[in-house]
């Protein structure tokens, strides 16, 4: 009987120890940790994203000489790749591995962004959530196939 109690206590300890309470949700990533004043240059970048003109924004920010340009380059590239991944899903020749890699890349790019303005925060959050879901989905399909 005492062996059973000890085993139960140890099992409970290991189960609760493996649960990570410090995991941040997708929504809270980078929120309230950094802010900056929006410049006219940045306002024009926001308009590109709102108009979904990612290629133009990528070409304007590709030199990435400033922190602002780095952020918008990362966001525009991730959003463009998300659209491309969504289109590629329709092609039966595309593998689950490729799709998982695409969504993983999108998440990594968005994680590098230091500041997301309020005007586009919802759009970026939505892409992050959908990318996380798709990455998990295609990752599980790879595992299930093996």
C-alpha positions in Angstrom: 0.0 0.0 0.0 2.8 2.5 0.9 4.6 1.6 -2.3 1.5 2.6 -4.2 1.2 5.9 -2.4 4.9 6.7 -3.1 4.5 5.8 -6.7 1.4 8.0 -7.0 3.2 11.0 -5.4 6.2 10.6 -7.7 4.0 10.2 -10.7 2.1 13.4 -9.7 5.4 15.2 -9.2 6.7 14.3 -12.6 3.5 15.1 -14.4 3.3 18.6 -12.9 7.0 19.2 -13.4 6.7 18.5 -17.1 3.9 21.0 -17.5 5.4 24.3 -18.5 3.6 27.3 -16.9 5.9 29.8 -18.6 4.7 29.0 -22.1 3.5 32.2 -23.8 0.4 32.1 -25.9 0.5 33.2 -29.5 -1.6 36.2 -28.6 0.8 37.6 -25.9 4.0 37.3 -27.9 5.7 40.7 -28.0 2.8 42.5 -26.5 3.6 45.5 -24.2 7.3 44.6 -24.3 8.4 47.2 -26.7 6.9 50.4 -28.3 8.0 53.1 -30.5 6.6 56.2 -32.1 5.1 55.6 -35.6 6.9 57.7 -38.3 5.6 58.7 -41.7 7.8 56.1 -43.2 6.3 53.5 -40.9 2.7 54.7 -41.8 3.5 54.1 -45.4 4.6 50.5 -44.6 1.4 49.9 -42.6 -0.6 51.0 -45.7 1.3 48.4 -47.8 0.3 45.7 -45.4 -3.3 46.8 -45.1 -3.5 46.9 -49.0 -1.8 43.4 -49.1 1.0 44.8 -51.4 3.7 42.7 -49.8 6.0 42.5 -52.7 6.3 46.3 -52.9 7.0 46.5 -49.2 9.6 43.7 -49.4 11.4 45.6 -52.1 11.3 48.9 -50.2 12.6 47.3 -47.0 15.0 44.7 -48.4 18.1 46.5 -47.3 17.0 46.2 -43.7 19.3 49.0 -42.5 17.0 50.1 -39.7 15.0 48.2 -37.1 11.8 49.5 -38.7 12.8 48.1 -42.0 13.8 44.8 -40.5 10.4 44.5 -38.8 8.4 45.3 -41.9 10.6 43.1 -44.1 9.9 40.2 -41.8 6.2 40.9 -41.6 5.8 41.4 -45.3 7.8 38.3 -46.2 5.9 36.2 -43.7 2.5 37.4 -44.9 3.5 36.8 -48.5 4.7 33.3 -47.7 1.5 32.6 -45.8 -0.6 33.5 -48.9 1.7 31.3 -51.1 1.4 28.4 -48.6 -2.3 28.7 -48.7 -2.3 28.5 -52.5 0.2 25.6 -52.5 -2.0 23.5 -50.2 -4.4 23.1 -53.2 -1.7 21.4 -55.3 -1.8 17.6 -54.7 1.9 17.3 -55.6 2.9 19.4 -52.5 4.1 17.2 -49.6 3.1 17.6 -45.9 6.8 18.1 -45.1 7.0 21.1 -47.4 3.8 22.7 -46.0 5.0 22.1 -42.4 8.3 23.8 -43.2 6.6 26.7 -44.9 4.4 27.4 -41.8 7.3 26.9 -39.4 9.3 29.5 -41.4 6.4 31.9 -41.3 6.2 31.6 -37.5 9.9 32.1 -37.1 9.8 35.2 -39.2 7.0 36.7 -37.2 8.7 35.8 -33.9 11.7 38.0 -35.0 9.5 41.1 -35.3 10.1 43.5 -32.4 7.1 45.8 -32.8 3.7 45.3 -34.5 1.6 48.4 -34.8 -2.0 48.4 -33.6 -3.3 48.9 -37.1 -2.0 45.5 -38.3 -1.8 43.6 -35.0 -5.0 41.7 -35.6 -3.9 40.6 -39.1 -0.5 39.4 -37.9 -2.1 37.6 -34.9 -4.5 35.8 -37.2 -1.7 34.7 -39.5 0.3 33.5 -36.5 -2.7 31.5 -35.2 -3.5 30.0 -38.5 0.2 29.2 -39.2 0.6 27.5 -35.8 -2.5 25.5 -36.4 -1.3 24.5 -39.9 2.2 23.7 -38.7 0.7 21.4 -36.0 -1.7 19.8 -38.5 0.9 19.0 -41.1 3.4 17.9 -38.4 0.8 15.4 -37.1 0.1 14.2 -40.6 3.8 13.4 -41.1 3.9 11.5 -37.8 0.6 9.6 -38.5 2.0 8.5 -41.9 5.1 6.9 -40.3 
